[in-house]
Amino acid sequence: MRDKLSLLRIITEKALKEWSLKHARAKVSLAKWVRVVKLSRWNTLVDIRATFPSADQISVGSGRSVIIFNIAGNQFRLVCAVHFRTKMVFALKFMTHSEYDKMSWKNEL
């Protein structure tokens, strides 16, 4: 049986639901991402990539690192801060692939 304390918690699922309403093509993929993440036990970027091989870690304007997840067959990007110690995944930004490519969003985080 899994130790509940070691499972990941997503902050905030409400934002994910709002994004899936705004971008209907991403709804099923976002819901699947939530299910997978909630059952994951990530301690490093290597663990994330074992679950989501295309996940990338990049630095943003604040100097902090975020993880980028491809959603809905690479049509969308989900930007998250993953805090391994506290087992929390913060959903920060959701955008289309073309919005992501502009890179102006990096200065917002």
C-alpha contacts under 8 A as a table, 3 or more apart, distances in Angstrom:
res1	aa1	res2	aa2	distance
2	R	6	S	7.87
2	R	7	L	7.93
3	D	6	S	5.65
3	D	7	L	7.08
4	K	7	L	5.44
6	S	41	R	6.18
6	S	87	K	6.79
7	L	38	K	6.29
7	L	39	L	5.89
7	L	40	S	5.88
7	L	41	R	5.39
7	L	87	K	6.70
8	L	37	V	6.50
8	L	38	K	5.16
8	L	39	L	6.76
8	L	40	S	6.13
8	L	41	R	6.39
8	L	42	W	7.65
8	L	87	K	4.83
8	L	88	M	5.59
8	L	89	V	6.85
9	R	37	V	7.97
9	R	38	K	6.13
9	R	87	K	6.25
9	R	88	M	4.81
9	R	89	V	6.02
10	I	13	E	6.19
10	I	34	V	7.73
10	I	37	V	7.83
10	I	38	K	7.18
10	I	88	M	5.91
10	I	89	V	4.76
10	I	90	F	5.96
10	I	91	A	7.11
11	I	88	M	6.98
11	I	89	V	5.96
11	I	90	F	4.68
11	I	91	A	6.04
12	T	15	A	5.68
12	T	16	L	7.00
12	T	90	F	6.61
12	T	91	A	6.26
13	E	16	L	5.00
13	E	17	K	6.31
13	E	91	A	7.86
14	K	17	K	5.15
14	K	18	E	6.28
15	A	18	E	5.01
15	A	19	W	6.12
15	A	91	A	7.56
16	L	19	W	5.07
16	L	20	S	6.16
16	L	30	L	7.17
16	L	91	A	7.44
17	K	20	S	5.09
17	K	21	L	6.30
17	K	27	K	7.99
18	E	21	L	5.15
18	E	22	K	6.32
19	W	22	K	5.05
19	W	23	H	6.01
19	W	94	F	6.91
20	S	23	H	5.02
20	S	24	A	5.59
20	S	25	R	7.74
20	S	26	A	5.77
20	S	27	K	4.46
20	S	30	L	6.87
21	L	24	A	5.59
21	L	27	K	6.98
23	H	26	A	5.61
23	H	27	K	6.86
24	A	27	K	5.22
25	R	28	V	7.46
25	R	72	A	7.15
26	A	29	S	5.35
26	A	30	L	5.90
26	A	71	I	6.78
26	A	72	A	5.43
26	A	76	F	7.38
27	K	30	L	5.29
27	K	31	A	6.20
28	V	31	A	5.18
28	V	32	K	6.23
28	V	72	A	7.91
29	S	32	K	5.07
29	S	33	W	6.11
29	S	71	I	6.06
29	S	72	A	5.26
30	L	33	W	4.95
30	L	34	V	6.23
30	L	71	I	6.80
30	L	72	A	7.70
31	A	34	V	5.14
31	A	35	R	6.36
32	K	35	R	5.12
32	K	36	V	6.21
33	W	36	V	5.23
33	W	37	V	6.03
34	V	37	V	5.21
34	V	38	K	6.08
35	R	38	K	5.39
35	R	39	L	6.67
36	V	39	L	5.47
36	V	40	S	6.34
37	V	40	S	5.03
41	R	47	D	7.78
41	R	87	K	7.93
42	W	45	L	7.61
42	W	47	D	5.19
42	W	48	I	6.05
42	W	84	F	6.61
42	W	87	K	7.68
43	N	47	D	6.33
43	N	84	F	5.30
43	N	85	R	7.56
44	T	47	D	5.25
44	T	48	I	6.70
44	T	84	F	6.95
45	L	48	I	4.99
45	L	49	R	6.21
45	L	57	Q	7.82
46	V	49	R	5.10
46	V	50	A	6.21
47	D	50	A	5.06
47	D	51	T	6.64
48	I	51	T	5.24
48	I	52	F	5.86
48	I	53	P	7.47
48	I	55	A	7.15
49	R	52	F	4.66
49	R	53	P	4.23
49	R	54	S	6.74
49	R	55	A	5.92
50	A	53	P	5.80
52	F	55	A	5.62
52	F	69	F	7.55
54	S	69	F	6.98
54	S	70	N	6.87
55	A	67	I	6.50
55	A	68	I	5.50
55	A	69	F	4.94
55	A	70	N	6.92
56	D	67	I	5.50
56	D	68	I	5.12
56	D	69	F	6.97
57	Q	65	S	6.40
57	Q	66	V	5.58
57	Q	67	I	4.50
57	Q	68	I	6.28
58	I	65	S	5.42
58	I	66	V	5.59
58	I	67	I	6.53
58	I	68	I	7.63
59	S	62	S	7.90
59	S	63	G	5.73
59	S	64	R	5.47
59	S	65	S	4.36
59	S	66	V	6.30
60	V	63	G	5.42
60	V	64	R	5.81
60	V	65	S	6.28
60	V	66	V	7.15
60	V	106	K	4.92
60	V	107	N	6.43
60	V	109	L	6.02
61	G	64	R	7.42
61	G	106	K	5.58
61	G	107	N	4.47
61	G	108	E	6.88
61	G	109	L	5.93
62	S	107	N	7.37
62	S	109	L	6.05
65	S	81	A	7.10
66	V	79	V	6.50
66	V	80	C	5.57
66	V	81	A	4.83
66	V	82	V	7.06
67	I	79	V	5.80
67	I	80	C	5.23
67	I	81	A	6.17
67	I	82	V	7.08
68	I	77	R	6.41
68	I	78	L	5.70
68	I	79	V	4.75
68	I	80	C	6.50
69	F	77	R	5.65
69	F	78	L	5.06
69	F	79	V	6.50
69	F	80	C	7.94
70	N	73	G	6.90
70	N	74	N	4.90
70	N	75	Q	7.30
70	N	76	F	6.00
70	N	77	R	4.98
70	N	78	L	6.55
71	I	74	N	5.37
71	I	75	Q	6.27
71	I	76	F	4.99
71	I	77	R	5.79
71	I	78	L	6.84
72	A	75	Q	5.53
72	A	76	F	6.33
73	G	76	F	7.76
74	N	77	R	7.19
74	N	97	H	7.07
75	Q	96	T	6.09
75	Q	97	H	5.40
76	F	94	F	7.19
76	F	95	M	5.63
76	F	96	T	4.27
76	F	97	H	4.91
77	R	94	F	5.76
77	R	95	M	5.40
77	R	96	T	6.10
77	R	97	H	6.11
77	R	100	Y	6.80
78	L	91	A	7.26
78	L	92	L	7.66
78	L	93	K	5.95
78	L	94	F	4.62
78	L	95	M	6.72
79	V	91	A	6.25
79	V	92	L	5.53
79	V	93	K	5.05
79	V	94	F	6.27
80	C	89	V	6.43
80	C	90	F	5.26
80	C	91	A	4.57
80	C	92	L	5.25
80	C	93	K	7.09
81	A	89	V	5.82
81	A	90	F	5.00
81	A	91	A	6.75
81	A	92	L	7.02
82	V	87	K	7.59
82	V	88	M	6.07
82	V	89	V	4.53
82	V	90	F	6.28
83	H	86	T	5.72
83	H	87	K	5.77
83	H	88	M	5.26
83	H	89	V	6.24
84	F	87	K	4.96
84	F	88	M	6.80
91	A	94	F	7.98
95	M	99	E	5.88
95	M	100	Y	6.22
96	T	99	E	5.17
96	T	100	Y	6.23
97	H	100	Y	5.08
97	H	101	D	6.25
98	S	101	D	5.08
98	S	102	K	6.74
99	E	102	K	5.53
99	E	103	M	7.46
100	Y	103	M	5.63
100	Y	105	W	7.20
102	K	105	W	7.58
103	M	106	K	5.71
104	S	107	N	5.98
104	S	108	E	7.58
105	W	108	E	5.29
105	W	109	L	7.14
106	K	109	L	5.68
